[in-house]
Amino acid sequence: IATAAKHDIPVIIFCMNNSLYGLIRQQQNWFYDNRRISTDLEYKNELCDNEERGIDFVKTAEGMGVRGELVTHYDDIKPALQRAVDSGKPYIIEVIVDPDPEKACEFSNNGALNGFKYSDKINYSK
C-alpha cells in the first residue's frame, strides 16, 4: 500500500478481512491439533465503523495517503470497484468475510485455493 501511495500507482487492493491471521491459524489447526496462539485479530474498535472487525484497514491505508472504503453488502462491491477505477489512484476495498475457513477462503496443504464462500455476517442475497 505504501509503495502504491509513494509512486502513485493506480492499483486496486481487495482486503478480505476475516479478523484473523487466517493462513497461520489454518496451519495451526492442521499441524497442532487446533491449538492456536496469536492469530485472532478481532476486538472491539470503537473508532471503527464496524466495531467488531478489529483492524480498520481502510483507515490504515488512508494513513498512508490511499483512498478506500469498507464494503458490507454484496451489491456494494461493483459500485465500490467503479469508484476505485474512476479515482485513477491507489485504492483499497475492504470486505468483511467469515473467519471460519469452512465458510471463507481455504487453502490446501500444497497452497492451492480450494474455494471462496461469502460471510454469514453480510447479506449477499438480493
Disulfide bonds with the S-S distance in Angstrom:
none
